[in-house]
């Protein structure tokens, strides 16, 4: 789902993930889609992506999950910063 006026911000909402490994697998599949450059008008463009993972239960408000995922993607609290490919 895209949020905000900026076309660069998207969220993937999934269900039936059992643990962090399942979530990491989804993140890996998303990141693996941008490994190769994308040809546009005879120019090879590279796409960058950050992934922030937030997990909750059915009672967790969506805005809480989006805020947690945004914080995770920004690398807050991680000395090495976010993972950017």
N, C-alpha and C positions, 0 to 999 in steps of 0.2 A: 504494500500500500504506500502511496506517495503522500507525504504530509508537507504542508507549508507551500509557499509560492516558489521555492527554489526546486528546480527539477532534479537536483542532485541528492535529495534526501528521500530515502525509501525505507520501508520497514517490511520485514518478512514475519508474519505471524503464523505460528504453527501450533498444531495440537498433537496430543498423544506422544509427546516426548517423555521418556521415562526417567532420564537422568541427564547430567551434564555432558556425558559422552554422546548421547543422541543429538543434543544441541550443537556440540562441537562438529559433529558430522554434517549437519545442515550448513554450518558456517563454512566448513571446508568445501562443500559442493558449490556454495555461492562464490567463494574466492577463486575456485578453480576455473570458473567461467571467464575470468578476466586475465588469465595468464598471457595469452597471445594478444598482440596489437590488433586493432580493428581498422580495416581499410576504409577510408572515407575520402572520396574525390582524389584518389591517387596519393593519399597521405596515410601513413601508418600512425594511428593514435593509440596511446596507452591510456588505459582506464585505471584509476585508483579506487580502492574501496577500503573502508574500515568496517569492522563488524563488532557490535556490542551485543552480548548475550545477557538476557534477563529471563529468569524463570519464576513462575508463580503457580498458584493453584487457581481453581475456577473462581475463587472469591477475590483474587487480586485485581484491583481496579486497573483498567488498561493504561491510564495515564501514569500510574506508578511504574508499570513495566516499561513503558516508553522512556520515562525519565531515567530509570536504571540502565536500560540498554544504551541510551545516549551517553550517560556517564561512563559506562564501560567502553564504548567506542572511542570516546575522547581520551582515554588513557588516564583519567583522573585516578590518583592513588597508585599508579604503576610507574615506578621510576624510569623504566625503559620506554614509556609512552605507548601509544596505540600501535597495533600491527597494521602497517600499510603496505599493500602490494602494488 
